[in-house]
Amino acid sequence: MIAGAGDSATAPLLLNRAQAERVLDQHGLDGLLAAQPVNVCYLSNYWTAGSGPGRDGLSFAVLPRRADEAAALVLGAEELRRLSASGGTWMPNLVAYRSPLEDTTPPRGWPARAGAELLPNERKWLAIEDRLRGELSGSAILGLARAVRAAGLERAVVGIDDWRLEKWLRAAGLVEARFMYAEHLFAAIRRVKSPAEIALLRTAAALNETACLEAAQHVEEGSDWQVIEDVYVAEFAQRGGRGCHLLTGPGGLPGLAVRRGEPTAIAALGHYRQYHASVGRTLCVGAADGELLERHAALQRGWREVAATLRPGLRYREVAAGCVAAIRAQGFADFALAVPRSIGLTPCDDPVPMSVRGAEHGDLLLEPGVVLEIELPYSEIGWGSMQLADTLLVTEHGCEPLTSMQTDLLILP
């Protein structure tokens, strides 16, 4: 065990430990092993540099149910500098490894220039390497097996988010542990946010909304939507976030470019420090006709009514039905779809296990700490598209908006 090799994390803890313990106890698990980058980040507070398609099995996190057992982050030695610069991890056991193809006796690391006057960061990097000498594992899986043993889970019932972990760890000698596929349980834990997550989501929502509205101001008759999306991505990046997409309608623009007088949905999805935000509005270039004004007003009034009544104890199905009923009651008889879902490290932080019927989103219960996005889309071929989407934090007695709730129709010259 290498205690504190990455220094203690300076950022507030993302993990909702109490929620994790409730879910583990409910399902009879002694701990969790994370391989998916989103879950490694959630458990450890560290987003690994090597995360991405085709780069599986480079980092892991181990969370034992018992707080007195050593939680662990497993990562490549080449990431130790980045870990230190990011504020480290709260996990007391840091297990680093080098490729078995490298000469690791002793681990040499990157060279340091003799006689150079080193900067404070550089001295910290060398100190980490010095503390690790003789402690590196020979591969990622050997490091993970070592971390599992140090956490007291070698004979335990452990939840995993990647089926391959069982095979890999059996080959590494962990023959007595029992593994349960638990990707949906990771989501069940992530669904109820910690205070640090709520703060990140609040910032993400504000930055995303600002970038979306700024992009909307660049829309004019004949605009190519890719250009508008590029503006959104650039605006979000300038504010410290990353834009994922800026969509308009289910199939894009009907005429392949913005047309005067046509209702146009605008839906922005991005993330800030890996935490996602989504917002939706409706715009129109030129004067809006009476039908659009009436439909949009109904959408707004229905949304405000739902936001005023949202509270813990409701289920998703009730929220969706309440949205549709409230909007239809305002005279928008054709409106038919409302989509509630939690948002966080992923655009949908709800547990979605697969079955023969496909993805099972389920009729989930609202709890305090859930950050809920509600999308109200509408599309009509030959007329146009609309969108209203905002994000709400479910509180003990109701809800709190994370966006401005300024949902007016965007009418552009």
C-alpha positions in Angstrom: 0.0 0.0 0.0 1.3 3.5 -0.9 -0.6 5.7 1.5 -1.0 9.3 0.4 1.3 9.0 -2.7 -1.0 11.3 -4.6 -1.6 13.7 -1.7 -5.0 14.1 -0.3 -7.6 15.6 -2.7 -8.0 19.3 -2.4 -11.4 19.3 -4.2 -14.6 18.4 -2.2 -15.6 14.8 -2.4 -17.8 13.8 -5.3 -18.8 10.5 -3.8 -22.1 10.4 -1.8 -20.8 7.9 0.7 -24.1 7.6 2.6 -25.9 6.8 -0.6 -23.3 4.3 -1.6 -23.6 2.5 1.7 -27.4 2.3 1.4 -27.2 0.8 -2.1 -24.5 -1.7 -1.1 -26.4 -2.8 1.9 -29.6 -3.2 -0.1 -27.9 -5.5 -2.5 -25.7 -7.4 -0.1 -22.4 -6.1 -1.5 -19.1 -5.7 0.4 -17.6 -3.3 -2.1 -17.4 -1.9 -5.6 -14.8 -2.2 -8.4 -14.9 0.5 -11.0 -13.4 0.2 -14.5 -15.6 2.7 -16.5 -13.9 6.2 -16.4 -17.1 7.9 -15.2 -17.3 5.5 -12.2 -13.5 5.7 -11.5 -13.9 9.5 -11.4 -16.9 9.4 -9.2 -15.3 7.1 -6.6 -11.9 8.6 -6.6 -12.3 12.3 -7.6 -9.8 11.8 -10.4 -10.5 11.7 -14.2 -7.7 9.7 -15.8 -5.9 11.2 -18.8 -6.1 7.9 -20.7 -9.9 7.6 -20.6 -11.4 7.2 -24.1 -12.5 4.7 -26.7 -10.1 1.8 -27.2 -8.3 2.6 -23.9 -10.0 0.2 -21.5 -8.4 -1.2 -18.4 -6.0 1.6 -17.7 -7.3 2.8 -14.3 -9.6 1.4 -11.6 -11.1 2.4 -8.3 -11.9 0.1 -5.3 -14.5 1.1 -2.7 -15.0 -1.2 0.2 -18.2 -1.0 2.2 -16.4 -0.7 5.4 -14.9 2.8 6.0 -12.0 1.3 7.9 -10.8 -0.6 4.9 -8.5 1.0 2.3 -10.2 2.4 -0.7 -7.8 2.5 -3.7 -7.1 4.2 -7.0 -5.1 2.1 -9.5 -3.5 4.0 -12.4 -0.4 4.0 -14.6 2.8 5.5 -13.2 2.9 8.0 -16.1 -0.3 9.7 -14.6 1.2 10.4 -11.2 2.3 13.9 -12.1 -1.1 14.8 -13.4 -2.8 13.3 -10.4 -0.6 15.5 -8.1 -1.4 18.6 -10.2 -5.1 17.9 -10.1 -5.3 17.8 -6.3 -4.9 14.1 -5.8 -7.4 11.6 -4.6 -9.0 11.1 -1.2 -8.4 7.4 -1.5 -5.7 6.3 1.0 -4.3 3.6 -1.1 -2.7 4.6 -4.4 -1.5 1.7 -6.5 0.6 2.6 -9.5 1.9 0.3 -12.2 4.2 0.2 -15.2 4.0 -1.9 -18.3 5.6 -5.3 -18.0 7.5 -4.4 -21.1 9.4 -1.7 -19.3 12.5 -2.1 -17.1 11.0 -1.8 -13.6 14.0 -2.9 -11.5 14.3 -0.3 -10.2 11.6 1.9 -11.8 13.4 4.6 -13.5 10.6 7.1 -14.4 11.5 10.1 -16.5 15.0 11.5 -16.2 15.8 14.6 -14.1 18.5 16.9 -15.4 21.5 16.9 -13.1 22.2 20.3 -11.5 19.0 21.9 -12.7 17.2 24.3 -10.3 13.9 22.6 -10.0 10.5 24.2 -9.7 8.2 23.3 -6.7 6.0 21.1 -9.0 9.1 19.3 -10.3 10.3 18.6 -6.8 6.9 17.2 -5.9 7.1 14.9 -8.9 10.5 13.6 -7.9 9.3 13.1 -4.4 6.4 10.9 -5.6 8.7 8.8 -7.7 11.1 8.4 -4.8 8.2 7.2 -2.6 7.1 4.7 -5.2 10.5 3.0 -5.8 10.1 -0.7 -5.3 6.3 -0.4 -5.0 5.1 -0.4 -8.6 2.9 -3.3 -9.8 3.8 -5.0 -13.1 0.5 -4.4 -14.8 -2.9 -2.7 -14.3 -4.6 -6.0 -13.4 -1.9 -7.1 -11.0 -2.2 -3.6 -9.4 -6.0 -4.0 -9.1 -5.7 -7.4 -7.5 -3.3 -6.0 -5.0 -5.7 -3.2 -4.2 -8.6 -5.6 -3.8 -6.6 -7.7 -1.3 -5.5 -4.5 0.6 -9.2 -3.5 0.9 -10.1 -6.9 2.4 -12.3 -7.9 -0.5 -10.4 -11.0 -1.7 -13.2 -13.3 -0.3 -16.1 -10.8 -0.5 -19.1 -10.1 -2.7 -18.1 -7.3 -5.0 -20.0 -5.2 -7.5 -18.3 -4.6 -10.9 -19.2 -2.3 -13.8 -17.3 -4.4 -16.5 -17.9 -8.1 -16.9 -14.2 -8.6 -17.9 -13.0 -7.7 -14.4 -14.1 -11.1 -13.1 -12.0 -13.0 -15.7 -9.0 -10.7 -15.3 -9.0 -11.0 -11.5 -9.5 -14.7 -11.5 -6.4 -15.0 -13.7 -4.6 -12.7 -11.2 -5.3 -15.2 -8.4 -8.5 -13.8 -6.8 -10.4 -17.1 -6.9 -12.5 -16.8 -3.8 -14.2 -13.4 -4.4 -17.7 -13.4 -5.8 -18.5 -10.8 -8.5 -21.9 -9.2 -9.3 -22.5 -7.1 -12.4 -23.6 -3.8 -11.0 -23.3 -1.0 -13.6 -26.9 0.0 -12.8 -26.0 0.2 -9.1 -23.2 2.7 -9.8 -25.9 4.9 -11.4 -28.2 4.4 -8.5 -25.5 5.7 -6.2 -24.6 8.6 -8.5 -28.2 9.6 -8.9 -28.4 11.2 -5.5 -25.8 14.0 -5.6 -23.3 15.1 -3.0 -23.0 18.8 -2.2 -19.8 19.0 -4.3 -21.7 17.6 -7.3 -24.6 20.0 -6.9 -22.1 22.9 -6.9 -20.6 21.6 -10.1 -24.0 21.0 -11.7 -25.1 24.5 -10.8 -22.1 26.0 -12.5 -22.5 23.8 -15.5 -26.1 24.7 -15.9 -25.4 28.5 -15.8 -22.5 28.3 -18.2 -24.4 26.0 -20.6 -27.4 28.3 -20.7 -25.3 31.4 -21.3 -23.4 29.7 -24.2 -26.7 28.4 -25.7 -28.3 31.8 -25.6 -25.2 33.5 -27.1 -25.2 31.0 -29.9 -28.9 31.7 -30.5 -28.1 35.4 -31.1 -26.0 34.4 -34.2 -29.0 32.7 -35.9 -30.4 34.4 -38.9 -32.3 33.5 -42.0 -30.2 31.0 -44.1 -27.9 30.1 -41.2 -26.1 26.7 -41.5 -26.8 24.9 -38.2 -23.2 23.6 -38.0 -22.0 27.2 -37.8 -24.4 27.9 -34.9 -23.2 24.8 -33.1 -19.6 25.9 -33.5 -20.5 29.2 -31.9 -22.0 27.4 -28.9 -19.0 25.1 -28.5 -16.6 28.1 -28.6 -18.7 30.1 -26.2 -18.9 27.2 -23.7 -15.1 26.6 -24.0 -14.4 30.2 -23.3 -16.2 29.8 -20.0 -14.3 26.7 -19.0 -16.7 24.0 -20.2 -17.0 21.6 -23.1 -19.9 21.6 -25.5 -21.2 18.2 -26.7 -23.9 19.3 -29.2 -26.4 21.9 -30.1 -29.4 20.1 -31.7 -32.4 21.4 -33.5 -35.5 19.2 -34.0 -35.5 15.4 -34.4 -34.0 15.5 -37.9 -32.3 18.9 -38.0 -33.6 21.8 -40.0 -36.4 20.8 -42.5 -35.0 23.1 -45.2 -31.3 22.4 -44.3 -30.9 26.1 -43.3 -32.8 28.4 -41.0 -36.1 29.8 -42.5 -37.9 32.9 -41.6 -41.0 32.4 -39.5 -40.3 28.7 -38.8 -40.4 27.5 -35.1 -36.9 26.1 -34.4 -35.9 24.1 -31.3 -32.5 24.6 -29.8 -31.1 22.1 -27.4 -27.7 22.4 -25.8 -25.7 19.7 -24.0 -22.3 20.2 -22.6 -20.3 19.6 -19.4 -18.1 21.4 -16.9 -15.4 19.4 -15.1 -17.2 16.3 -16.4 -20.6 17.3 -15.0 -23.3 17.7 -17.6 -25.8 20.4 -18.3 -28.8 20.5 -20.7 -31.1 23.4 -21.7 -33.7 23.8 -24.4 -35.4 26.9 -25.9 -37.4 27.8 -29.0 -36.4 30.5 -31.5 -37.9 32.1 -34.5 -36.3 34.4 -37.1 -38.8 37.1 -37.9 -42.3 37.6 -36.5 -43.9 34.7 -34.8 -47.4 33.9 -35.9 -50.3 33.5 -33.4 -50.2 29.7 -33.3 -46.5 29.7 -32.3 -47.1 32.4 -29.6 -50.1 30.5 -28.2 -48.3 27.1 -28.1 -45.2 28.6 -26.6 -47.2 30.4 -23.9 -48.9 27.1 -23.1 -45.5 25.4 -22.8 -44.3 28.0 -20.4 -47.4 28.0 -18.2 -47.4 24.2 -18.0 -43.7 24.2 -17.2 -44.1 26.7 -14.4 -47.0 24.7 -12.9 -45.0 21.5 -12.9 -41.9 23.2 -11.4 -44.2 24.6 -8.6 -45.5 21.2 -7.7 -42.3 19.0 -8.1 -41.3 17.4 -4.8 -39.8 14.2 -3.3 -42.0 11.2 -3.4 -43.2 11.7 -7.0 -42.3 9.1 -9.6 -41.0 9.9 -13.1 -44.3 8.7 -14.7 -46.3 11.1 -12.5 -43.9 14.0 -13.4 -44.2 13.2 -17.1 -48.0 12.9 -17.0 -48.3 16.1 -14.9 -46.3 18.0 -17.5 -48.4 16.8 -20.4 -51.7 17.4 -18.6 -50.6 20.9 -17.5 -49.6 22.0 -21.0 -52.7 20.5 -22.6 -54.8 22.3 -20.1 -53.4 25.5 -21.5 -54.8 24.8 -24.9 -51.9 22.9 -26.5 -53.9 19.8 -27.2 -51.4 18.1 -29.5 -48.6 18.2 -26.9 -47.7 14.6 -25.9 -44.2 14.1 -24.6 -42.3 15.0 -21.4 -38.9 13.3 -20.6 -37.7 13.5 -17.0 -34.2 12.1 -16.1 -31.4 12.8 -13.7 -28.2 14.4 -15.0 -24.7 14.4 -13.7 -21.4 12.7 -14.7 -23.4 11.4 -17.6 -26.4 13.0 -19.5 -28.6 10.3 -17.9 -27.4 9.4 -14.4 -30.3 7.0 -13.8 -29.8 3.2 -13.5 -30.8 1.8 -16.9 -30.4 -2.0 -16.8 -30.9 -3.9 -20.1 -33.5 -6.6 -20.6 -35.1 -8.5 -23.4 -37.3 -5.4 -23.8 -34.3 -3.1 -24.2 -33.2 -0.3 -21.9 -35.3 -0.3 -18.7 -35.5 3.3 -17.5 -38.1 2.4 -14.9 -40.5 4.6 -12.9 -38.0 6.1 -10.5 -38.8 7.9 -7.3 -37.7 11.5 -6.8 -35.5 12.0 -3.7 -33.8 15.0 -2.2 -30.4 15.5 -4.0 -31.6 14.3 -7.4 -30.8 16.8 -10.1 -33.6 16.4 -12.6 -33.7 17.6 -16.2 -37.1 17.8 -17.8 -37.3 18.0 -21.6 -40.5 19.1 -23.3 -40.0 18.6 -27.0 -42.5 19.0 -29.9 -42.1 18.5 -33.6 -44.6 18.8 -36.4 -43.6 18.1 -40.0 -44.6 20.9 -42.1 -44.7 23.4 -39.2 -41.5 23.3 -37.1 -40.1 22.2 -33.8 -40.1 23.5 -30.2 -38.2 22.7 -27.1 -38.3 23.7 -23.4 -35.8 22.0 -21.1 -34.5 23.0 -17.8 -32.8 21.5 -14.7 -34.1 21.3 -11.2 -32.6 20.2 -7.9 -35.0 18.2 -5.9 -35.0 19.5 -2.3 -36.5 18.3 1.0 -39.8 20.1 0.3 -39.8 20.9 -3.4 -37.3 21.9 -6.0 -34.8 24.6 -6.9 -34.0 25.6 -10.5 -30.4 25.5 -11.6 -31.0 27.6 -14.7 -32.4 31.2 -14.9 -35.9 29.8 -15.9 -36.1 32.6 -18.5 -38.0 30.6 -21.0 -39.3 33.3 -23.4 -39.5 32.6 -27.1 -36.4 33.9 -28.8 -37.5 36.1 -31.6 -34.6 37.2 -33.8 -34.5 39.8 -36.6 
